[in-house]
Amino acid sequence: MPVTDPVKSEIVRKRLLDKKICRKCGATNPPKAVKCRKCKSRNLRLKKKFGGKKG
């Protein structure tokens, strides 16, 4: 069920997509994180944003 309200869709986007992922252990971290919360690695990336259809 797609969210059509722009305010609600912004809240959903921030909640689901604005995260960092550890490249070493795969744990999700807050967007402002510098180190991983599980393995303390500094090798973090932003979560990939998927914006279109698959295939």
Number of C-alpha atoms within 10 A of each C-alpha: 3 5 10 8 8 9 10 11 13 11 10 13 12 12 10 10 14 16 18 23 20 22 14 14 14 13 14 19 21 14 16 9 14 14 16 22 14 13 12 12 14 14 14 22 14 15 16 11 10 8 6 6 5 5 3
